[in-house]
Structure formats: C-alpha cells, structure tokens
Amino acid sequence: MAGILTVQNRLKGKDIGTIQPWDRLARINSPSTVQFGVPMLIAQNPNDDLVEPGITRAYARAQCRSGARVKYVKVAGSGHATTAKDSAQATLAWIADRFAGQPAPSDCDRI
C-alpha cells in the first residue's frame, strides 16, 4: 500500500494524461466499453481512494447501454485495497447462482 500512496502523493494535482509513462499506463488500464456477451458483477466501494466511484458507475452504465446484464454492488470498507475482500461474499453468491442456472440479475435501471 505504501507504493500506491507514494505514487498518489507524487501525482496529486497533476494531469497524468500529460506525464509519461502514466498517460500510456492509464490508457492500458482503462476498462473497455466493448460488450463481452456475459453477465457482469461490478463491485464498488464508495470510500475507494484510487478509483472514483463515479468512474465505475459510468463504466457500468456504458455496459448496460450496450446490452449487458450488470449487477452493481456497493460494498462498505476502508478503500480500494479492501474491495475484493469486502465484496467476496456477494461475488461468490453471484457466481454460485450462475452455475446453478439462475438468470443473471440486472441493476441497470438503478445504476
């Protein structure tokens, strides 16, 4: 976590789109709006200190507009580093339901 905080502090207030290698790395790490043809579960922590929740919602909405069935889960926690752990129970239940043949739910009308 210290490495992430160091990078955040060094980039605070700077436009990473103008700084290499950050511009290239940000583009590579940005999610695509390509329709994947499979249901999606997207978990977002409102306290995420690395990925702004609005960016995640915009991505989820774009997937919905392209026809994806998106389950959008808000998880409580301390930030970006704990989101996977904090969403594990909901994620595993969602996956189990897919293997059980249950149709994928969609939160597209409320994202």
C-alpha beads as a LAMMPS data file, in Angstrom:
LAMMPS data file: protein, C-alpha beads

111 atoms
110 bonds

1 atom types
1 bond types

-500.0 500.0 xlo xhi
-500.0 500.0 ylo yhi
-500.0 500.0 zlo zhi

Masses

1 110.0

Atoms # bond

1 1 1 0.000 0.000 0.000
2 1 1 2.886 2.379 0.678
3 1 1 3.854 2.272 -3.006
4 1 1 0.366 3.344 -4.083
5 1 1 0.355 6.185 -1.566
6 1 1 3.754 7.368 -2.778
7 1 1 2.517 7.455 -6.374
8 1 1 -0.702 9.225 -5.329
9 1 1 1.244 11.889 -3.443
10 1 1 3.624 12.491 -6.340
11 1 1 0.773 12.817 -8.828
12 1 1 -1.567 14.878 -6.633
13 1 1 -2.933 17.795 -8.612
14 1 1 -1.226 16.720 -11.840
15 1 1 -2.816 15.694 -15.130
16 1 1 -1.449 12.189 -15.698
17 1 1 -2.530 12.476 -19.328
18 1 1 0.476 14.734 -19.851
19 1 1 3.069 12.677 -17.959
20 1 1 4.746 9.562 -19.386
21 1 1 4.607 6.698 -18.642
22 1 1 1.380 7.464 -16.733
23 1 1 -0.580 8.516 -19.821
24 1 1 0.141 5.197 -21.561
25 1 1 -0.385 3.150 -18.397
26 1 1 -3.725 4.828 -17.673
27 1 1 -4.949 4.084 -21.201
28 1 1 -3.854 0.438 -20.943
29 1 1 -5.529 0.089 -17.535
30 1 1 -8.813 1.740 -18.568
31 1 1 -11.750 -0.622 -18.990
32 1 1 -13.201 -1.121 -22.433
33 1 1 -16.822 -0.442 -23.305
34 1 1 -16.802 -3.484 -25.568
35 1 1 -19.800 -5.747 -24.969
36 1 1 -18.449 -9.042 -23.675
37 1 1 -21.677 -11.034 -24.039
38 1 1 -21.636 -12.293 -20.467
39 1 1 -23.293 -11.070 -17.281
40 1 1 -21.159 -8.844 -15.081
41 1 1 -20.855 -8.154 -11.390
42 1 1 -19.219 -4.825 -10.615
43 1 1 -18.310 -4.058 -7.007
44 1 1 -17.560 -0.503 -5.889
45 1 1 -16.523 0.819 -2.526
46 1 1 -17.814 4.381 -2.011
47 1 1 -14.664 5.041 0.044
48 1 1 -12.361 3.926 -2.785
49 1 1 -9.338 6.195 -2.704
50 1 1 -7.961 5.062 -6.066
51 1 1 -10.919 4.581 -8.418
52 1 1 -13.524 7.342 -8.172
53 1 1 -16.974 5.724 -7.719
54 1 1 -18.396 7.920 -10.497
55 1 1 -15.958 6.364 -12.960
56 1 1 -17.130 2.884 -12.004
57 1 1 -20.800 3.903 -12.323
58 1 1 -20.123 5.430 -15.754
59 1 1 -18.484 2.174 -16.875
60 1 1 -21.408 0.125 -15.526
61 1 1 -23.909 2.391 -17.299
62 1 1 -21.970 2.075 -20.562
63 1 1 -22.092 -1.707 -20.252
64 1 1 -25.838 -1.506 -19.588
65 1 1 -26.357 0.654 -22.680
66 1 1 -24.514 -1.949 -24.739
67 1 1 -26.934 -4.637 -23.542
68 1 1 -25.022 -6.246 -20.687
69 1 1 -26.765 -7.515 -17.579
70 1 1 -24.873 -5.778 -14.785
71 1 1 -25.183 -6.498 -11.079
72 1 1 -23.794 -3.410 -9.298
73 1 1 -22.761 -3.947 -5.692
74 1 1 -21.780 -1.168 -3.307
75 1 1 -19.553 -2.547 -0.577
76 1 1 -18.582 -0.966 2.709
77 1 1 -14.920 -0.912 3.528
78 1 1 -11.892 1.226 4.022
79 1 1 -10.905 1.782 0.407
80 1 1 -9.630 0.341 -2.845
81 1 1 -7.298 -2.197 -1.265
82 1 1 -10.129 -3.974 0.582
83 1 1 -12.843 -4.006 -2.100
84 1 1 -12.133 -7.568 -3.290
85 1 1 -12.256 -8.915 0.263
86 1 1 -15.264 -6.792 1.172
87 1 1 -17.230 -7.966 -1.885
88 1 1 -16.157 -11.632 -1.737
89 1 1 -19.345 -12.976 -0.146
90 1 1 -21.636 -11.216 -2.641
91 1 1 -19.366 -12.195 -5.532
92 1 1 -19.256 -15.870 -4.592
93 1 1 -23.046 -15.975 -4.170
94 1 1 -23.480 -14.316 -7.588
95 1 1 -21.131 -16.857 -9.219
96 1 1 -22.869 -19.781 -7.486
97 1 1 -26.216 -18.576 -8.839
98 1 1 -24.803 -18.514 -12.391
99 1 1 -23.540 -22.106 -12.038
100 1 1 -26.935 -23.094 -10.615
101 1 1 -28.530 -21.861 -13.835
102 1 1 -30.293 -18.858 -12.332
103 1 1 -30.639 -15.904 -14.692
104 1 1 -28.264 -13.047 -14.079
105 1 1 -29.890 -10.120 -12.299
106 1 1 -29.544 -6.624 -13.681
107 1 1 -29.297 -3.362 -11.782
108 1 1 -29.157 -1.314 -14.981
109 1 1 -32.345 0.554 -14.084
110 1 1 -30.837 1.883 -10.832
111 1 1 -27.148 2.497 -11.567

Bonds

1 1 1 2
2 1 2 3
3 1 3 4
4 1 4 5
5 1 5 6
6 1 6 7
7 1 7 8
8 1 8 9
9 1 9 10
10 1 10 11
11 1 11 12
12 1 12 13
13 1 13 14
14 1 14 15
15 1 15 16
16 1 16 17
17 1 17 18
18 1 18 19
19 1 19 20
20 1 20 21
21 1 21 22
22 1 22 23
23 1 23 24
24 1 24 25
25 1 25 26
26 1 26 27
27 1 27 28
28 1 28 29
29 1 29 30
30 1 30 31
31 1 31 32
32 1 32 33
33 1 33 34
34 1 34 35
35 1 35 36
36 1 36 37
37 1 37 38
38 1 38 39
39 1 39 40
40 1 40 41
41 1 41 42
42 1 42 43
43 1 43 44
44 1 44 45
45 1 45 46
46 1 46 47
47 1 47 48
48 1 48 49
49 1 49 50
50 1 50 51
51 1 51 52
52 1 52 53
53 1 53 54
54 1 54 55
55 1 55 56
56 1 56 57
57 1 57 58
58 1 58 59
59 1 59 60
60 1 60 61
61 1 61 62
62 1 62 63
63 1 63 64
64 1 64 65
65 1 65 66
66 1 66 67
67 1 67 68
68 1 68 69
69 1 69 70
70 1 70 71
71 1 71 72
72 1 72 73
73 1 73 74
74 1 74 75
75 1 75 76
76 1 76 77
77 1 77 78
78 1 78 79
79 1 79 80
80 1 80 81
81 1 81 82
82 1 82 83
83 1 83 84
84 1 84 85
85 1 85 86
86 1 86 87
87 1 87 88
88 1 88 89
89 1 89 90
90 1 90 91
91 1 91 92
92 1 92 93
93 1 93 94
94 1 94 95
95 1 95 96
96 1 96 97
97 1 97 98
98 1 98 99
99 1 99 100
100 1 100 101
101 1 101 102
102 1 102 103
103 1 103 104
104 1 104 105
105 1 105 106
106 1 106 107
107 1 107 108
108 1 108 109
109 1 109 110
110 1 110 111
